[in-house]
């Protein structure tokens, strides 16, 4: 919140009234604008996870400009509205999400909402046709990628892949496809030449072919009332980018002990690299009840030195020299500091009827 330092009250004195009418002004502090959120930056640790189950099947393996809907796992207050567990969160593959008190209808998934055009992949969530009341983590035209196939041994009802031929493109969260591997399976852990999957194999085979690829999925970490709802992007690339692109990041909602004043939004960046020569501008920040209400970051010279955006079209640049560092964390939290104590009222002591005077507090 922006504390006020001077408050002016105009008072009119009426000739025909025995008493003057003083219009009382009430200064009510609200959080109905995302400009009331405070931005902080820190260097933390990126912790990728892949819980058991089949979390990556919410998108096809060839996703591009898609969205999905998740139930809200805990009550979360954003921009003055409490979104309960009967509400939903819409997640766009181009790294933004939006809130709804009911079932969200996602808009702006393609050009005009998430990015400018097929030839201009710059993010535009904060001012485009996407949903209001949302959050951009690193919004631009992101794309899936697949990697060279590997081979491994599998055993029915086991989550272990052994004798894996190559770990070059294996990360926690990497999606795996192949015979005997359930749809949506991702890498849960790996060591040596063994991979632990998020699901069990449905058949036994030796040296079976497996194709690794990018993934996007959500999960909940921690216990109530201090849970985190996390959407994780693993090994994605910029649209038309090369196989040398590797971007990993998480968008996080923190339950904050169940206290709306302590609930925060974060984006945590993991390993991020690109070999593409062209620059790419991404939108990072909050969008309120309209595109005119924003709280974003901007920089053309690196992710460690962003400043507050002055336009909803501002962005943070990606290039071979400028990518988020591993563990870089952006956090938006509510300003909970009260305004400072009021001073004395100043103004005219002697007044005349039918005239207006300004008093300052």
C-alpha positions in Angstrom: 0.0 0.0 0.0 1.1 3.6 -0.6 0.9 5.5 2.7 -0.5 9.0 2.4 1.4 11.9 3.8 -1.1 14.7 3.2 -4.8 14.6 3.1 -6.9 17.7 2.0 -10.5 18.3 3.0 -12.6 21.0 1.5 -15.2 22.5 3.9 -18.0 24.9 2.8 -19.7 27.1 5.4 -23.4 28.0 4.7 -24.8 31.3 5.6 -28.4 30.1 6.4 -27.3 27.3 8.7 -26.7 27.9 12.3 -24.1 25.2 12.1 -21.8 24.3 9.3 -21.9 20.9 7.6 -18.6 19.1 7.8 -18.3 16.2 5.3 -16.3 13.6 7.1 -13.7 11.7 5.0 -12.9 8.1 5.8 -9.6 6.8 4.6 -10.1 3.1 4.2 -7.2 0.9 3.5 -8.0 -1.9 1.0 -6.1 -4.4 -1.1 -8.2 -4.0 -4.2 -5.2 -3.3 -6.5 -2.2 -5.4 -7.2 -0.1 -2.2 -6.9 -0.5 -2.8 -3.2 1.7 -5.9 -3.4 5.4 -5.5 -2.4 8.1 -7.1 -4.6 11.2 -8.7 -3.2 14.0 -10.7 -4.8 16.2 -13.3 -3.3 18.6 -16.1 -4.3 17.3 -19.4 -3.1 17.3 -23.0 -4.2 15.2 -24.4 -7.1 13.7 -27.7 -5.9 12.1 -29.7 -8.7 9.7 -32.5 -7.7 7.7 -35.2 -9.4 5.2 -36.8 -7.0 3.9 -40.3 -7.5 1.1 -40.6 -10.0 0.7 -39.4 -13.6 1.0 -35.6 -13.2 2.2 -34.7 -16.7 -0.8 -36.0 -18.7 -2.8 -32.7 -18.4 -1.2 -31.7 -21.7 -0.3 -33.7 -24.7 3.3 -34.3 -25.4 3.1 -31.8 -28.3 1.5 -28.9 -26.3 1.7 -25.4 -27.7 -0.5 -22.5 -26.6 -2.7 -24.7 -24.4 -4.3 -24.3 -21.0 -5.7 -26.4 -18.3 -7.8 -26.0 -15.1 -6.9 -27.1 -11.6 -9.0 -26.9 -8.4 -7.7 -24.5 -5.8 -6.2 -26.7 -3.1 -6.6 -24.2 -0.3 -8.2 -20.8 0.3 -6.1 -18.2 -1.3 -6.7 -14.4 -1.2 -5.5 -12.4 -4.3 -6.2 -8.8 -5.1 -8.8 -8.5 -2.3 -10.8 -11.6 -3.2 -10.7 -14.9 -1.4 -10.7 -17.8 -3.8 -11.9 -20.9 -1.9 -11.5 -24.5 -2.7 -14.7 -24.3 -4.8 -12.8 -22.1 -7.2 -10.3 -22.9 -9.9 -6.9 -21.8 -11.3 -6.4 -21.7 -15.0 -2.8 -22.4 -16.2 -1.5 -21.4 -19.6 1.5 -23.2 -21.1 3.0 -19.8 -21.8 3.6 -19.3 -18.1 0.7 -17.4 -16.6 -2.2 -18.4 -14.4 -5.5 -16.8 -13.4 -8.0 -17.2 -10.6 -11.7 -17.8 -10.6 -14.3 -18.2 -7.8 -16.0 -20.8 -10.1 -14.9 -22.8 -13.1 -12.6 -20.5 -15.1 -13.0 -20.0 -18.8 -9.5 -19.4 -20.1 -9.1 -16.7 -22.7 -6.1 -15.3 -24.6 -4.3 -18.6 -25.0 -2.8 -17.8 -28.4 -1.6 -14.6 -30.2 -3.1 -11.5 -28.7 -3.3 -12.9 -25.2 -0.1 -14.9 -24.4 2.3 -13.6 -27.1 2.1 -11.1 -30.0 2.3 -13.3 -33.1 3.9 -16.3 -34.7 6.7 -14.0 -35.8 6.9 -12.1 -32.5 7.1 -14.4 -29.5 7.2 -11.6 -26.9 4.9 -12.2 -23.9 1.8 -10.0 -23.5 -0.3 -11.4 -20.7 -0.3 -8.3 -18.6 -2.0 -6.2 -21.4 -3.4 -8.7 -23.8 -6.8 -10.6 -24.0 -5.9 -13.1 -21.3 -7.9 -13.4 -18.1 -7.8 -10.7 -15.4 -6.7 -11.4 -11.8 -3.6 -13.5 -12.7 0.1 -13.9 -12.4 2.8 -14.1 -15.1 6.0 -16.1 -14.1 8.0 -15.7 -17.3 5.3 -15.2 -20.0 6.3 -15.6 -23.6 5.7 -18.2 -26.4 7.0 -21.4 -24.7 7.1 -24.7 -26.6 7.6 -28.4 -25.9 10.6 -30.3 -27.1 11.5 -34.0 -27.4 15.0 -35.4 -27.0 16.9 -38.3 -28.5 15.4 -41.7 -27.5 17.2 -43.8 -24.9 16.9 -47.5 -23.9 16.3 -49.1 -20.6 15.1 -52.3 -18.9 11.8 -52.2 -17.1 9.9 -54.7 -14.8 6.1 -54.9 -14.5 4.8 -53.2 -11.3 8.2 -51.5 -10.7 9.0 -47.8 -10.9 12.7 -48.5 -11.7 14.2 -48.2 -15.1 17.7 -49.9 -15.1 20.6 -50.0 -17.6 19.6 -46.6 -18.9 21.7 -45.9 -22.0 22.1 -42.1 -21.5 21.2 -39.6 -18.8 22.1 -36.6 -21.0 18.6 -35.2 -21.1 17.2 -36.6 -17.9 16.0 -34.3 -15.2 13.5 -34.5 -12.4 10.2 -33.9 -14.1 11.3 -35.0 -17.6 8.4 -36.8 -19.3 8.9 -40.3 -20.5 7.1 -42.2 -23.3 7.5 -45.8 -24.3 6.1 -49.3 -24.3 5.0 -50.3 -20.8 5.2 -46.7 -19.4 1.8 -45.1 -18.4 0.9 -41.9 -20.2 2.0 -38.9 -18.2 4.9 -40.6 -16.4 7.8 -38.3 -15.4 11.2 -38.8 -13.8 11.0 -38.8 -10.1 14.7 -39.4 -9.3 17.8 -40.7 -11.0 21.2 -42.0 -10.0 23.9 -43.7 -12.0 22.1 -45.5 -14.8 18.8 -46.0 -13.0 15.7 -43.8 -13.2 12.9 -43.8 -10.7 9.6 -43.1 -12.4 6.5 -41.4 -11.0 4.5 -44.6 -11.9 5.1 -48.3 -12.2 5.8 -50.0 -15.5 2.8 -52.0 -16.9 5.0 -54.7 -18.6 8.5 -56.2 -18.5 11.0 -55.5 -21.3 14.8 -55.3 -22.0 16.4 -52.4 -23.8 13.0 -50.8 -24.5 13.0 -47.5 -26.4 12.0 -44.4 -24.3 11.6 -40.8 -25.5 12.2 -38.0 -23.0 10.4 -34.7 -23.4 9.3 -31.5 -21.7 6.6 -31.4 -19.1 4.2 -29.1 -17.2 2.3 -30.2 -14.2 1.2 -29.1 -10.7 1.5 -30.5 -7.3 1.1 -29.5 -3.6 4.0 -29.5 -1.3 3.9 -29.3 2.5 1.2 -29.7 5.1 -1.7 -27.4 6.1 -1.8 -24.6 6.8 1.6 -24.0 5.2 1.2 -25.7 1.8 2.5 -24.6 -1.5 0.6 -25.0 -4.8 3.3 -25.4 -7.5 3.1 -25.4 -11.3 6.4 -26.7 -12.7 7.8 -26.2 -16.2 10.6 -28.7 -17.0 12.9 -28.5 -20.1 10.8 -26.2 -22.1 12.1 -24.1 -25.0 11.2 -20.8 -26.6 9.1 -21.2 -29.8 11.3 -22.0 -32.7 14.2 -22.4 -30.3 16.9 -25.0 -30.6 17.4 -28.2 -28.6 20.0 -26.3 -26.7 17.2 -24.4 -25.0 16.5 -25.6 -21.5 14.2 -23.5 -19.2 13.0 -24.8 -15.8 10.9 -22.8 -13.4 8.0 -23.0 -10.9 5.1 -20.7 -10.2 4.1 -21.0 -6.5 1.2 -19.9 -4.3 2.1 -20.0 -0.6 -0.7 -20.7 1.9 1.0 -18.6 4.6 -0.5 -20.3 7.7 -4.0 -19.7 6.3 -3.6 -15.9 7.0 -4.5 -13.9 3.9 -2.1 -11.2 4.9 0.8 -13.7 4.8 0.0 -15.4 1.5 2.4 -14.8 -1.3 3.0 -15.5 -5.0 6.4 -16.6 -6.2 8.3 -17.6 -9.3 11.5 -19.6 -8.7 13.8 -20.1 -11.6 15.8 -23.3 -12.1 18.5 -24.0 -14.7 17.9 -21.8 -17.7 20.0 -21.7 -20.9 19.5 -20.7 -24.5 21.8 -20.7 -27.5 19.3 -18.6 -29.7 20.9 -15.5 -31.0 17.6 -13.5 -31.1 16.4 -11.8 -27.9 13.1 -12.7 -26.3 11.1 -10.4 -24.0 9.0 -12.0 -21.3 6.4 -10.5 -19.0 6.8 -11.1 -15.2 4.3 -9.8 -12.6 0.7 -9.5 -11.4 -2.4 -8.5 -13.3 -5.5 -7.2 -11.4 -9.1 -6.7 -12.2 -8.1 -5.1 -15.5 -5.0 -4.8 -17.6 -4.6 -1.2 -16.2 -3.8 -2.7 -12.8 -0.4 -4.3 -12.9 2.6 -4.9 -10.7 5.5 -6.1 -12.9 9.2 -6.0 -13.5 11.3 -4.7 -16.4 14.9 -5.0 -17.5 16.8 -5.2 -20.8 20.1 -5.8 -19.0 19.7 -8.9 -16.8 17.3 -10.7 -14.4 19.3 -9.8 -11.3 18.6 -6.0 -11.7 15.0 -5.7 -12.6 13.1 -2.5 -11.7 9.4 -1.8 -11.3 7.5 -1.7 -14.6 6.0 1.7 -15.6 3.8 0.2 -18.4 1.8 -3.0 -18.7 3.9 -3.6 -21.9 7.2 -3.7 -20.0 9.2 -6.9 -20.0 12.4 -8.7 -18.9 14.7 -9.8 -21.7 16.1 -13.2 -22.4 19.3 -13.6 -24.5 22.4 -15.8 -24.5 23.8 -13.4 -21.9 20.6 -12.7 -19.9 18.8 -15.6 -18.3 17.5 -16.1 -14.8 20.1 -17.6 -12.5 19.5 -21.0 -10.9 17.5 -20.3 -7.7 16.6 -16.7 -8.4 13.3 -16.1 -6.6 10.7 -13.3 -7.2 8.1 -12.8 -4.5 5.0 -10.6 -4.3 3.4 -10.1 -0.8 0.8 -7.8 0.6 1.9 -4.6 2.2 0.8 -4.9 5.8 2.4 -1.8 7.2 -0.2 0.7 8.6 0.0 4.4 7.5 2.0 6.7 9.8 0.2 8.7 12.5 -1.8 11.7 11.4 -0.4 15.2 12.0 -2.2 18.4 13.1 -5.0 19.9 10.9 -3.8 23.2 9.3 -5.9 25.9 7.7 -7.7 29.2 8.2 -8.9 30.0 11.7 -11.3 32.8 10.7 -13.9 31.9 8.0 -16.7 33.6 6.2 -20.1 32.2 5.1 -20.6 30.9 1.5 -16.9 30.3 1.0 -14.9 27.1 0.7 -11.6 26.5 2.5 -9.0 23.7 2.3 -7.7 22.1 5.4 -4.7 19.7 5.4 -4.1 16.8 7.6 
